[in-house]
């Protein structure tokens, strides 16, 4: 089945620094990837849709200048949290749509802690 | 407004019994529906997807969809302690793969040995 690899699985950073999270589709090409955020005891919230070769589409309330998304190839999307602050601490999860299986596959998630 | 509603629980079910999880959604023309299981601190894993009205069975799991009532459910037969997790209902409101999923808040299921 489709596999999506996400790295790192966890990261601790100082307030004001930037963190990059990678999401790779290992055995299929993903023209579209999605980035979600999950705060404790809450559900997944879609942050943005990442389209290969074009600008990402951000959901309402998500700062595009703070959460930079790059989808330079059919198998790789990156999310960079810029000038991170403690309130950005969350579980970030990427997902890719497999056009063959018509399914959404999720990465293993990245636990970000900003101190 | 795209909304997916679930009872947050916890839902406590004895081992071996049937667990019934329910979900309602806001848009009548929604195309595809998914049930995910999420263990604490982990990423969601797909249990089942359903696209047409009626029942879809896969092992101990049965998904039921009623588009007229905007209702989708998941039945877990012969519940096991390992089924204890949060179950997320997700809807693709637009259809196709160009749009992400809208998730409900999840139902916390506890299977009592």
Boltz contact constraints between the chains, C-beta under 6 A:
constraints:
  - contact:
      token1: [A, 32]
      token2: [B, 97]
      max_distance: 6.0
  - contact:
      token1: [A, 32]
      token2: [B, 98]
      max_distance: 6.0
  - contact:
      token1: [A, 34]
      token2: [B, 100]
      max_distance: 6.0
  - contact:
      token1: [A, 43]
      token2: [B, 103]
      max_distance: 6.0
  - contact:
      token1: [A, 43]
      token2: [B, 105]
      max_distance: 6.0
  - contact:
      token1: [A, 43]
      token2: [B, 106]
      max_distance: 6.0
  - contact:
      token1: [A, 44]
      token2: [B, 103]
      max_distance: 6.0
  - contact:
      token1: [A, 46]
      token2: [B, 100]
      max_distance: 6.0
  - contact:
      token1: [A, 49]
      token2: [B, 100]
      max_distance: 6.0
  - contact:
      token1: [A, 93]
      token2: [B, 43]
      max_distance: 6.0
  - contact:
      token1: [A, 97]
      token2: [B, 97]
      max_distance: 6.0
  - contact:
      token1: [A, 106]
      token2: [B, 43]
      max_distance: 6.0
  - contact:
      token1: [A, 106]
      token2: [B, 44]
      max_distance: 6.0
  - contact:
      token1: [A, 108]
      token2: [B, 43]
      max_distance: 6.0
  - contact:
      token1: [A, 109]
      token2: [B, 43]
      max_distance: 6.0
